[in-house]
Amino acid sequence: MRKLMAAVMVVSGLGLVTGCERKGDVQKQRENVAEAQREVMQEQQDVNQEVASSREDAQEDVAEAQQDLAKEQTKLAEKEYEQLSDNQATGGSGMASNKLEEVKGTIQSASGSNLTLIVPDKDNQLMRFKSDPQVKVMRDDKALSMSSLKAGDEIRASYQIDPNGQMLLRSVEVTKTSAKNLLDMPSKVK
């Protein structure tokens, strides 16, 4: 019995030793699992930071692309406006119109090379013309100079639009001289 008891004790001791070793293994495994969990959490944090950073970069890229698009749309609108203006100024041909236009109005101001006309049938719109020495100025079938035109004179003017969109006078006919200008004219003695 003693031998049996000793054998039981030995087996029990081995079980305890084995149990301790197993407890040590379990403890070591728990530490390994805890370490693995810490590593996973750190990896998740790193991934979350990268995703957040990527989102910020993507949002910045989108904002920059939207700004670029807005600039390009503005440029396109300006080009379309210029083209539309050119087409209107040139009759749609892309070249200066050779067609003579005619307008009636009252002179607001006149100088040697410029004439500003108030056009009553266009809601008193101001039209500004350029002139050159070849402009034909007439009153009562008599030739005059541009310098003889005065504010208040009523005229009929013909003009063309040049490639730059300027209205160039070709001829001016005074239809009615302003009362003030009549007083300034020398009287005719017969």
PyRosetta script that sets phi, psi and omega in degrees:
from pyrosetta import init, pose_from_sequence

init()
pose = pose_from_sequence("MRKLMAAVMVVSGLGLVTGCERKGDVQKQRENVAEAQREVMQEQQDVNQEVASSREDAQEDVAEAQQDLAKEQTKLAEKEYEQLSDNQATGGSGMASNKLEEVKGTIQSASGSNLTLIVPDKDNQLMRFKSDPQVKVMRDDKALSMSSLKAGDEIRASYQIDPNGQMLLRSVEVTKTSAKNLLDMPSKVK")
pose.set_psi(1, -36.7)
pose.set_omega(1, 177.5)
pose.set_phi(2, -61.6)
pose.set_psi(2, -40.3)
pose.set_omega(2, 179.6)
pose.set_phi(3, -65.4)
pose.set_psi(3, -36.7)
pose.set_omega(3, 179.8)
pose.set_phi(4, -68.5)
pose.set_psi(4, -40.7)
pose.set_omega(4, 179.3)
pose.set_phi(5, -64.2)
pose.set_psi(5, -43.2)
pose.set_omega(5, 180.0)
pose.set_phi(6, -63.3)
pose.set_psi(6, -39.1)
pose.set_omega(6, 179.5)
pose.set_phi(7, -66.0)
pose.set_psi(7, -40.5)
pose.set_omega(7, 179.0)
pose.set_phi(8, -64.4)
pose.set_psi(8, -40.4)
pose.set_omega(8, -179.7)
pose.set_phi(9, -65.7)
pose.set_psi(9, -41.7)
pose.set_omega(9, 179.7)
pose.set_phi(10, -63.7)
pose.set_psi(10, -45.3)
pose.set_omega(10, -179.7)
pose.set_phi(11, -64.1)
pose.set_psi(11, -41.9)
pose.set_omega(11, 179.0)
pose.set_phi(12, -63.5)
pose.set_psi(12, -42.5)
pose.set_omega(12, 178.9)
pose.set_phi(13, -62.5)
pose.set_psi(13, -40.8)
pose.set_omega(13, 177.2)
pose.set_phi(14, -64.6)
pose.set_psi(14, -39.1)
pose.set_omega(14, 178.3)
pose.set_phi(15, -62.8)
pose.set_psi(15, -40.3)
pose.set_omega(15, 178.6)
pose.set_phi(16, -66.5)
pose.set_psi(16, -44.8)
pose.set_omega(16, 179.6)
pose.set_phi(17, -61.9)
pose.set_psi(17, -45.9)
pose.set_omega(17, 179.4)
pose.set_phi(18, -64.0)
pose.set_psi(18, -40.1)
pose.set_omega(18, 177.5)
pose.set_phi(19, -62.7)
pose.set_psi(19, -41.1)
pose.set_omega(19, 178.5)
pose.set_phi(20, -64.4)
pose.set_psi(20, -42.2)
pose.set_omega(20, 178.5)
pose.set_phi(21, -63.8)
pose.set_psi(21, -40.0)
pose.set_omega(21, 178.5)
pose.set_phi(22, -65.5)
pose.set_psi(22, -40.0)
pose.set_omega(22, 176.7)
pose.set_phi(23, -62.1)
pose.set_psi(23, -39.3)
pose.set_omega(23, 177.2)
pose.set_phi(24, -64.8)
pose.set_psi(24, -39.8)
pose.set_omega(24, 177.4)
pose.set_phi(25, -65.2)
pose.set_psi(25, -43.4)
pose.set_omega(25, 179.6)
pose.set_phi(26, -63.3)
pose.set_psi(26, -44.3)
pose.set_omega(26, 179.0)
pose.set_phi(27, -61.4)
pose.set_psi(27, -44.0)
pose.set_omega(27, 179.2)
pose.set_phi(28, -63.8)
pose.set_psi(28, -40.9)
pose.set_omega(28, 178.4)
pose.set_phi(29, -65.6)
pose.set_psi(29, -39.3)
pose.set_omega(29, 177.4)
pose.set_phi(30, -61.6)
pose.set_psi(30, -43.7)
pose.set_omega(30, 178.1)
pose.set_phi(31, -63.0)
pose.set_psi(31, -40.6)
pose.set_omega(31, 178.0)
pose.set_phi(32, -63.6)
pose.set_psi(32, -42.5)
pose.set_omega(32, 178.5)
pose.set_phi(33, -64.0)
pose.set_psi(33, -43.9)
pose.set_omega(33, 179.1)
pose.set_phi(34, -61.1)
pose.set_psi(34, -42.1)
pose.set_omega(34, 178.3)
pose.set_phi(35, -63.3)
pose.set_psi(35, -43.1)
pose.set_omega(35, 178.9)
pose.set_phi(36, -62.8)
pose.set_psi(36, -39.2)
pose.set_omega(36, 178.3)
pose.set_phi(37, -64.5)
pose.set_psi(37, -42.2)
pose.set_omega(37, 177.8)
pose.set_phi(38, -61.4)
pose.set_psi(38, -41.5)
pose.set_omega(38, 179.7)
pose.set_phi(39, -64.8)
pose.set_psi(39, -41.8)
pose.set_omega(39, 178.7)
pose.set_phi(40, -63.5)
pose.set_psi(40, -43.8)
pose.set_omega(40, 179.4)
pose.set_phi(41, -62.2)
pose.set_psi(41, -41.0)
pose.set_omega(41, 178.5)
pose.set_phi(42, -64.0)
pose.set_psi(42, -42.3)
pose.set_omega(42, 177.9)
pose.set_phi(43, -62.1)
pose.set_psi(43, -41.0)
pose.set_omega(43, 178.8)
pose.set_phi(44, -63.2)
pose.set_psi(44, -42.9)
pose.set_omega(44, 177.9)
pose.set_phi(45, -62.1)
pose.set_psi(45, -44.0)
pose.set_omega(45, 179.1)
pose.set_phi(46, -61.5)
pose.set_psi(46, -44.0)
pose.set_omega(46, 179.5)
pose.set_phi(47, -64.1)
pose.set_psi(47, -43.0)
pose.set_omega(47, 178.8)
pose.set_phi(48, -61.3)
pose.set_psi(48, -40.2)
pose.set_omega(48, 178.0)
pose.set_phi(49, -65.5)
pose.set_psi(49, -41.3)
pose.set_omega(49, 178.4)
pose.set_phi(50, -64.3)
pose.set_psi(50, -41.4)
pose.set_omega(50, 179.2)
pose.set_phi(51, -63.7)
pose.set_psi(51, -45.0)
pose.set_omega(51, 179.2)
pose.set_phi(52, -61.8)
pose.set_psi(52, -43.8)
pose.set_omega(52, 179.1)
pose.set_phi(53, -63.3)
pose.set_psi(53, -42.4)
pose.set_omega(53, 178.4)
pose.set_phi(54, -63.1)
pose.set_psi(54, -40.1)
pose.set_omega(54, 178.1)
pose.set_phi(55, -63.4)
pose.set_psi(55, -44.3)
pose.set_omega(55, 178.3)
pose.set_phi(56, -61.4)
pose.set_psi(56, -44.6)
pose.set_omega(56, 177.9)
pose.set_phi(57, -61.0)
pose.set_psi(57, -43.1)
pose.set_omega(57, -180.0)
pose.set_phi(58, -64.6)
pose.set_psi(58, -40.9)
pose.set_omega(58, 178.8)
pose.set_phi(59, -65.3)
pose.set_psi(59, -40.1)
pose.set_omega(59, 177.0)
pose.set_phi(60, -64.3)
pose.set_psi(60, -41.8)
pose.set_omega(60, 177.8)
pose.set_phi(61, -62.3)
pose.set_psi(61, -41.9)
pose.set_omega(61, 178.8)
pose.set_phi(62, -64.6)
pose.set_psi(62, -44.4)
pose.set_omega(62, 179.3)
pose.set_phi(63, -61.5)
pose.set_psi(63, -42.8)
pose.set_omega(63, 178.8)
pose.set_phi(64, -64.3)
pose.set_psi(64, -41.8)
pose.set_omega(64, 178.9)
pose.set_phi(65, -64.2)
pose.set_psi(65, -38.0)
pose.set_omega(65, 178.3)
pose.set_phi(66, -65.7)
pose.set_psi(66, -39.5)
pose.set_omega(66, 177.0)
pose.set_phi(67, -63.8)
pose.set_psi(67, -44.1)
pose.set_omega(67, 178.1)
pose.set_phi(68, -60.7)
pose.set_psi(68, -42.8)
pose.set_omega(68, 179.0)
pose.set_phi(69, -61.8)
pose.set_psi(69, -43.9)
pose.set_omega(69, 179.5)
pose.set_phi(70, -61.4)
pose.set_psi(70, -41.2)
pose.set_omega(70, 178.0)
pose.set_phi(71, -62.9)
pose.set_psi(71, -44.7)
pose.set_omega(71, -179.5)
pose.set_phi(72, -65.1)
pose.set_psi(72, -38.1)
pose.set_omega(72, 178.0)
pose.set_phi(73, -65.6)
pose.set_psi(73, -38.1)
pose.set_omega(73, 177.5)
pose.set_phi(74, -64.1)
pose.set_psi(74, -45.4)
pose.set_omega(74, 178.3)
pose.set_phi(75, -60.3)
pose.set_psi(75, -43.3)
pose.set_omega(75, 179.6)
pose.set_phi(76, -62.0)
pose.set_psi(76, -44.6)
pose.set_omega(76, 179.6)
pose.set_phi(77, -61.8)
pose.set_psi(77, -40.7)
pose.set_omega(77, 178.4)
pose.set_phi(78, -64.1)
pose.set_psi(78, -43.5)
pose.set_omega(78, 179.0)
pose.set_phi(79, -63.6)
pose.set_psi(79, -42.5)
pose.set_omega(79, 178.6)
pose.set_phi(80, -64.0)
pose.set_psi(80, -39.4)
pose.set_omega(80, 178.1)
pose.set_phi(81, -64.0)
pose.set_psi(81, -44.3)
pose.set_omega(81, 178.2)
pose.set_phi(82, -61.1)
pose.set_psi(82, -43.5)
pose.set_omega(82, -179.2)
pose.set_phi(83, -64.9)
pose.set_psi(83, -42.3)
pose.set_omega(83, 178.5)
pose.set_phi(84, -62.8)
pose.set_psi(84, -43.4)
pose.set_omega(84, 178.2)
pose.set_phi(85, -62.4)
pose.set_psi(85, -43.0)
pose.set_omega(85, 178.6)
pose.set_phi(86, -62.6)
pose.set_psi(86, -42.2)
pose.set_omega(86, 180.0)
pose.set_phi(87, -64.8)
pose.set_psi(87, -39.5)
pose.set_omega(87, 178.8)
pose.set_phi(88, -68.7)
pose.set_psi(88, -40.5)
pose.set_omega(88, -178.2)
pose.set_phi(89, -71.1)
pose.set_psi(89, -27.2)
pose.set_omega(89, -174.7)
pose.set_phi(90, -110.9)
pose.set_psi(90, 11.1)
pose.set_omega(90, -179.7)
pose.set_phi(91, 71.9)
pose.set_psi(91, 20.4)
pose.set_omega(91, 177.3)
pose.set_phi(92, 85.7)
pose.set_psi(92, -2.3)
pose.set_omega(92, -175.5)
pose.set_phi(93, -88.6)
pose.set_psi(93, -16.4)
pose.set_omega(93, -176.0)
pose.set_phi(94, 86.4)
pose.set_psi(94, -3.9)
pose.set_omega(94, 178.9)
pose.set_phi(95, -123.9)
pose.set_psi(95, 164.1)
pose.set_omega(95, 180.0)
pose.set_phi(96, -62.9)
pose.set_psi(96, 143.7)
pose.set_omega(96, 179.7)
pose.set_phi(97, -78.9)
pose.set_psi(97, 130.0)
pose.set_omega(97, 175.0)
pose.set_phi(98, -85.8)
pose.set_psi(98, -9.7)
pose.set_omega(98, -177.6)
pose.set_phi(99, -68.0)
pose.set_psi(99, 132.8)
pose.set_omega(99, 175.4)
pose.set_phi(100, -83.3)
pose.set_psi(100, 130.3)
pose.set_omega(100, 174.8)
pose.set_phi(101, -101.8)
pose.set_psi(101, 155.6)
pose.set_omega(101, 179.2)
pose.set_phi(102, -131.4)
pose.set_psi(102, 144.0)
pose.set_omega(102, -179.5)
pose.set_phi(103, -146.3)
pose.set_psi(103, 149.1)
pose.set_omega(103, 176.0)
pose.set_phi(104, -117.5)
pose.set_psi(104, 143.0)
pose.set_omega(104, 178.7)
pose.set_phi(105, -178.0)
pose.set_psi(105, -171.6)
pose.set_omega(105, -179.1)
pose.set_phi(106, -112.4)
pose.set_psi(106, 135.1)
pose.set_omega(106, -179.0)
pose.set_phi(107, -69.3)
pose.set_psi(107, 127.7)
pose.set_omega(107, 173.2)
pose.set_phi(108, -90.2)
pose.set_psi(108, -43.6)
pose.set_omega(108, 176.7)
pose.set_phi(109, -153.9)
pose.set_psi(109, 152.2)
pose.set_omega(109, 179.5)
pose.set_phi(110, -146.1)
pose.set_psi(110, 140.3)
pose.set_omega(110, 173.3)
pose.set_phi(111, -138.2)
pose.set_psi(111, -174.2)
pose.set_omega(111, -177.8)
pose.set_phi(112, -58.2)
pose.set_psi(112, -33.9)
pose.set_omega(112, -175.5)
pose.set_phi(113, -125.8)
pose.set_psi(113, 0.3)
pose.set_omega(113, -178.8)
pose.set_phi(114, -132.5)
pose.set_psi(114, 148.3)
pose.set_omega(114, 177.5)
pose.set_phi(115, -143.6)
pose.set_psi(115, 128.4)
pose.set_omega(115, 176.1)
pose.set_phi(116, -114.0)
pose.set_psi(116, 128.2)
pose.set_omega(116, -173.3)
pose.set_phi(117, -120.4)
pose.set_psi(117, 136.3)
pose.set_omega(117, 173.5)
pose.set_phi(118, -95.2)
pose.set_psi(118, 121.9)
pose.set_omega(118, -177.0)
pose.set_phi(119, -105.6)
pose.set_psi(119, 104.9)
pose.set_omega(119, -174.4)
pose.set_phi(120, -65.7)
pose.set_psi(120, -34.5)
pose.set_omega(120, -177.5)
pose.set_phi(121, -77.1)
pose.set_psi(121, -2.3)
pose.set_omega(121, 175.5)
pose.set_phi(122, -117.2)
pose.set_psi(122, 43.2)
pose.set_omega(122, 179.0)
pose.set_phi(123, 56.2)
pose.set_psi(123, 43.7)
pose.set_omega(123, 178.8)
pose.set_phi(124, 57.2)
pose.set_psi(124, 36.9)
pose.set_omega(124, 177.7)
pose.set_phi(125, -65.1)
pose.set_psi(125, 142.6)
pose.set_omega(125, 174.9)
pose.set_phi(126, -92.6)
pose.set_psi(126, 131.5)
pose.set_omega(126, 175.2)
pose.set_phi(127, -119.5)
pose.set_psi(127, 132.6)
pose.set_omega(127, -178.3)
pose.set_phi(128, -112.2)
pose.set_psi(128, 127.7)
pose.set_omega(128, -177.0)
pose.set_phi(129, -118.6)
pose.set_psi(129, 151.0)
pose.set_omega(129, 170.6)
pose.set_phi(130, -103.7)
pose.set_psi(130, 150.1)
pose.set_omega(130, 177.3)
pose.set_phi(131, -132.8)
pose.set_psi(131, 161.6)
pose.set_omega(131, 175.4)
pose.set_phi(132, -131.2)
pose.set_psi(132, 175.5)
pose.set_omega(132, -176.6)
pose.set_phi(133, -62.0)
pose.set_psi(133, -19.1)
pose.set_omega(133, -178.9)
pose.set_phi(134, -81.2)
pose.set_psi(134, -3.5)
pose.set_omega(134, -179.0)
pose.set_phi(135, -64.3)
pose.set_psi(135, 130.9)
pose.set_omega(135, -179.7)
pose.set_phi(136, -93.4)
pose.set_psi(136, 118.3)
pose.set_omega(136, 179.9)
pose.set_phi(137, -114.7)
pose.set_psi(137, 126.3)
pose.set_omega(137, -176.7)
pose.set_phi(138, -132.3)
pose.set_psi(138, 148.3)
pose.set_omega(138, 169.8)
pose.set_phi(139, -145.9)
pose.set_psi(139, 123.7)
pose.set_omega(139, -179.1)
pose.set_phi(140, 51.8)
pose.set_psi(140, 47.5)
pose.set_omega(140, 179.4)
pose.set_phi(141, 60.6)
pose.set_psi(141, 22.6)
pose.set_omega(141, 176.6)
pose.set_phi(142, -118.9)
pose.set_psi(142, 138.4)
pose.set_omega(142, -179.9)
pose.set_phi(143, -75.0)
pose.set_psi(143, 140.3)
pose.set_omega(143, 178.3)
pose.set_phi(144, -129.9)
pose.set_psi(144, 173.4)
pose.set_omega(144, 174.0)
pose.set_phi(145, -101.3)
pose.set_psi(145, 162.2)
pose.set_omega(145, 177.1)
pose.set_phi(146, -60.4)
pose.set_psi(146, -33.6)
pose.set_omega(146, -177.8)
pose.set_phi(147, -68.2)
pose.set_psi(147, -16.2)
pose.set_omega(147, 178.6)
pose.set_phi(148, -81.6)
pose.set_psi(148, -11.4)
pose.set_omega(148, 177.9)
pose.set_phi(149, -75.9)
pose.set_psi(149, 137.5)
pose.set_omega(149, -176.6)
pose.set_phi(150, -129.7)
pose.set_psi(150, 157.6)
pose.set_omega(150, 175.8)
pose.set_phi(151, -59.0)
pose.set_psi(151, 136.2)
pose.set_omega(151, 179.9)
pose.set_phi(152, 99.9)
pose.set_psi(152, -19.6)
pose.set_omega(152, 176.1)
pose.set_phi(153, -65.5)
pose.set_psi(153, 139.0)
pose.set_omega(153, 174.7)
pose.set_phi(154, -96.5)
pose.set_psi(154, 134.5)
pose.set_omega(154, -174.8)
pose.set_phi(155, -138.4)
pose.set_psi(155, 165.0)
pose.set_omega(155, 167.7)
pose.set_phi(156, -120.1)
pose.set_psi(156, 124.8)
pose.set_omega(156, -175.7)
pose.set_phi(157, -123.0)
pose.set_psi(157, 142.5)
pose.set_omega(157, 171.4)
pose.set_phi(158, -112.9)
pose.set_psi(158, 144.9)
pose.set_omega(158, -175.6)
pose.set_phi(159, -151.2)
pose.set_psi(159, 164.7)
pose.set_omega(159, 174.0)
pose.set_phi(160, -126.5)
pose.set_psi(160, 159.0)
pose.set_omega(160, 177.1)
pose.set_phi(161, -103.3)
pose.set_psi(161, 125.5)
pose.set_omega(161, -178.9)
pose.set_phi(162, -82.5)
pose.set_psi(162, 173.5)
pose.set_omega(162, -178.2)
pose.set_phi(163, -59.3)
pose.set_psi(163, -22.7)
pose.set_omega(163, 179.2)
pose.set_phi(164, -88.2)
pose.set_psi(164, 1.5)
pose.set_omega(164, 179.8)
pose.set_phi(165, 87.3)
pose.set_psi(165, 4.4)
pose.set_omega(165, 178.7)
pose.set_phi(166, -78.0)
pose.set_psi(166, 143.2)
pose.set_omega(166, 175.3)
pose.set_phi(167, -90.4)
pose.set_psi(167, 117.4)
pose.set_omega(167, -177.7)
pose.set_phi(168, -104.5)
pose.set_psi(168, 123.4)
pose.set_omega(168, 178.2)
pose.set_phi(169, -66.9)
pose.set_psi(169, 140.5)
pose.set_omega(169, 174.4)
pose.set_phi(170, -115.8)
pose.set_psi(170, -36.3)
pose.set_omega(170, 175.7)
pose.set_phi(171, -154.6)
pose.set_psi(171, 152.4)
pose.set_omega(171, 178.7)
pose.set_phi(172, -135.1)
pose.set_psi(172, 130.1)
pose.set_omega(172, 175.0)
pose.set_phi(173, -120.3)
pose.set_psi(173, 120.0)
pose.set_omega(173, 178.4)
pose.set_phi(174, -77.7)
pose.set_psi(174, 118.6)
pose.set_omega(174, -179.6)
pose.set_phi(175, -95.6)
pose.set_psi(175, -25.7)
pose.set_omega(175, 178.8)
pose.set_phi(176, -156.2)
pose.set_psi(176, 125.9)
pose.set_omega(176, 178.8)
pose.set_phi(177, -86.4)
pose.set_psi(177, 140.4)
pose.set_omega(177, -179.7)
pose.set_phi(178, -65.5)
pose.set_psi(178, 151.9)
pose.set_omega(178, -178.3)
pose.set_phi(179, -58.4)
pose.set_psi(179, -39.4)
pose.set_omega(179, -179.9)
pose.set_phi(180, -62.4)
pose.set_psi(180, -41.2)
pose.set_omega(180, -179.5)
pose.set_phi(181, -69.2)
pose.set_psi(181, -29.9)
pose.set_omega(181, 177.1)
pose.set_phi(182, -64.4)
pose.set_psi(182, -37.2)
pose.set_omega(182, -179.5)
pose.set_phi(183, -69.9)
pose.set_psi(183, -30.4)
pose.set_omega(183, 179.9)
pose.set_phi(184, -78.0)
pose.set_psi(184, -16.6)
pose.set_omega(184, -176.9)
pose.set_phi(185, -76.5)
pose.set_psi(185, 142.8)
pose.set_omega(185, 177.4)
pose.set_phi(186, -67.4)
pose.set_psi(186, 140.6)
pose.set_omega(186, 179.9)
pose.set_phi(187, -77.3)
pose.set_psi(187, 148.4)
pose.set_omega(187, 179.9)
pose.set_phi(188, -89.7)
pose.set_psi(188, 130.1)
pose.set_omega(188, 176.9)
pose.set_phi(189, -104.2)
pose.set_psi(189, 130.1)
pose.set_omega(189, -179.9)
pose.set_phi(190, -101.1)
pose.dump_pdb("model.pdb")
